[in-house]
């Protein structure tokens, strides 16, 4: 049994991760920004929890301390915090750009900083979230691609820095996943069809697809893996789909 901290565990991907880790007998501490949603999920699964703005370095550090007090030594952390902005660069306002970086890159950096401090005594696994948009050029993704590409660079540098402490940093890079966050695309028949056609396997991802990849990086049998980026994207980032005629 291991102890894990799930940042933004109230997301749909976060809930899938929670369910899979609980099924494995692990102890969890979860965070979220929405008090009502966090309380509901924490009560449903009987989890220790705390409200958190994950872009706040001091608040993230304090949550690591709280999690250790309530569930014991941490063996890993997952950052599920993020956002989605689909706009070309010239249409993106500075406030939108800054919010996108805060939600995706700053949260990852805050988690990395706290993990470097709080996991150093025993080591552990840190899993960050990037995107297929950071691996291949997709139109109207400039801000989110910049933020998510930064997550990859952050993870690889941290993997090198903290390897002597046996802290592993890895990244999951999803394609388009069916969640509330992406409903503006997935609920639009034309946009959905176009998105499906970009993925070589012909379908969009599910939260479970991403959760399985996260569990892989957390699993104690995979302790010789660090600095890696796993694209869970139906082929979006590396395969050109066969033309249908």
N, C-alpha and C positions, 0 to 999 in steps of 0.2 A: 504494500500500500504506500502511495506517495501523496504529498500535499501540493496542490496547485492553486495559483492565483489566476483568475480569469478576468482580465480587464474588459469592460463592456460586455459582460456576460449576458446582458439582456437582449443583445442582438439575436437574430434567428440562427446565425452561425454559432454564436456563443452558446445558445441553449442546446444545440446539437452536441457541441463539445462537452457541455455539462453532463448531458445524458449518457454519453459514451464513457466519460471518466467515472461517473458514479457507478455505471454497470461494471466497471473494472475494480470497484471497491476503494476508490481513492477519496481523499478528503479535499474539499474545495472551499475557496473564499472567492466571492464574486463582487464585482462593482458595476455601477451603472449611473447614468445621469438623471434618469427619470425615476423619481422616488416611488411612485405608484407601481410602475412596472417592475422595478427592482424588488420591492417588497413582495409582490405577487409571486415572482419566480423563486425568491429566497424561501418563502413560506411553503410553496409547492414541493420544493426539493430539500427543505430543511437545511439551508446553507447559511454560513456566516457571510456577512455582506456589509458594504459601505457605499454611500453615495460618493461619486468621484467625478471631478472634471479632470480627465486624463492628460490634458495639456499643461497642467499645473505641476511643475517639478516637485515642489514641496509637498503637495497633496499626494502625489504618487508615492513619494518616499514614505510618507506617514501611513499610507495604506499597506505597504510592504511590512512595516513595523506592526501594524494592527493584525495583519494576516498571520504573522509569525506568533503573535501572542495567542491568537484564537485557535489556530489549527496546527501550530508547530513549525518546525524547520521546513522551509519551502524547497521543493525539488524542481519547480518549473513555473513559468508564467507565460500566458498567451495574451497578446494585445489584439482584441477584436474591434477596437475603436476605429472609426473611419467615416468617410462621407463620399459623395459622388457629385461631380460637377461636369456636365457635358456642354462645353462652350469653346469656341475658337478663342485664341489669345486676344484678338482685338475686341472681342465682345465681353471679355472677362473684366469685371471691376476689381480694383485693388483689394477691396474688402472681401470679395469672393475668393480671390487668390490667397489672401492671408488666412481666411477661414479654412480653406482646403488644406493648406500646409499645416495649420494648427491641429486639425482633426486627424490627419493622416501621418505626417512626418514628426510633428512636435510630440504627439502622444507616444510614438515609437521611441523617440529619443529619451523622453522622460522615463519610460519603462526600462530602456537600456541602461540609463544612468542608475536607476534604483537597483536593478538586477546586479550590476557590477559591484554595488556596495553590499547588498543583502544576500547574495548567493555565493559570495567569494569563499566562505569558510568550507562549504561542502560541495560546491559546484552545482550544476543544474542545467536545464534546458529552457531557452527563451525562443518563442516562436512569434514572429512578426508577420503582418499582412501587407503584401504588395499587390500588384495587379498585372494581368497580361498586358495592359496598356503601357507598362514600364518596359516591356520586353520587345514590343513591336509598335510601329507607328500606326495609330488609329486616329482618324480625323476628329476634331472637336474634343480632344482629351488633354489639351496642353497642361492645364493646372494640375489635374489629378495624376497625369503621367509624370510630371516633374516631382510631385510629392512622393509618389510610389517608387520612382526610380531612386529617390533619396533614401527610402527605407532599405533598398537593396545595398546601396553603398554603406549605409550605417551598419547594417548587419554584418557585412563582410569585414569591415574595419574592427567592429566589436569582437567578432569571432577571433581575430588575430590578437587583439589586446588581452582578452580574457581567457584564452586557451590555457595559459599556465595555471589558471584558477579552476580549470575544468568546467567553465561555463560555456555552453554551446549556444550559438546563435544561428537560427535558420529561418527561412522565409517561405511562405506559401503565397503563390501568385495566381489568384483565380481569374477565370474568364468571367463572362456575364452569368451571375447566379440569381436565381429567382428568390428575391426577398422583398420586403416592404420598401427598402431603399431603392430598388430597381423597378418598382411597379409602374413607373411612368413609361418605361420601355416595354416591359413584359405584358402589360395590359393593353397595349396598342397593337392590334393585329399586324399592321404593316411593319412597324418597327421590330416586333418580335420575329416575324418571318425573316427580315433582313439580318437580324442578329443571329438567328439560328443558322443561316446560310454561311456566316463567317466562321462558324465552328465546324471543323471537319467531321466531327462525330454527329453533327446534325441536330443537336439539342443544347439547351441551356443547362447550366449547372444547378445543382440542388445544395442546400446548406449541408446535407450529409456528405456530399462529395468533398467539401472543404474540411469538414470536421475529421474525416478519416485521415487526411493528410497531416493535420495538426497532431492528431494522436500518434501518428508514425514518428514525428520528430520528438514528441514527449516520451515515447516508450523507452524504458530503461534498457532494452536490448539494443537500442540504436545510439549508443554513447560514443561511437567513433565517427559521427557525422556532424560537421559544423561548417558554417560559411556557405551553405547551399541554398539554392532557390529552386523550389519545386513548383512548376507551372501546372496547375490543375485547371485546365482551360479548354478541354475538348479539342486541343490542337490549334487553338486560335493564334498562339504566339509563334508557332514554328511550322505549321502545315498550311499550304494553300489548298483549299478544298477542290475536289474534282468538279469541273464544270458540268452542270446538268443540261442535257440536250433533249 
